[in-house]
Amino acid sequence: MAPRINDYGFGYIVVDGVRYGRDLIILPGKVIPNWWRKEGHRIELEDLKEILGIDLEYIVIGTGYFGRVEVSEEVKRELEEKGVKLVVADSRVAWKKYNEFIDKGVKVCGAFHLTC
């Protein structure tokens, strides 16, 4: 069963009852904590290597509480070519969208920046 987000606030996220204080990726069946990016506030293809090989319908990216993280055009193009829809929103909105997809049985992964 896909992990579900229980709560989110500045600097933390709760997934299946476990509280995390660092950025993370949520895959079907597991959480990858302590997600680091090559450039802190920019997401490049190599930052999503754990996600890109999975059969998905959507990827939800939480760009932080204030939405400061940017997603590169290369990431957008690659996902479009693969037929994967991308949802990019500040993390206050993104975690709820991720859960909506889970509730509908959609194949989805999430990548969440927890602060700024």
Secondary structure, DSSP 8 states (H G I E B T S, - for coil): ----EEEEETTEEEETTEEE-S-EEEETTEEE-S---SBTTEE-GGGGHHHHTS--SEEEEEETTTT--EE-HHHHHHHHHHT-EEEEE-HHHHHHHHHHHHHTT--EEEEEE---
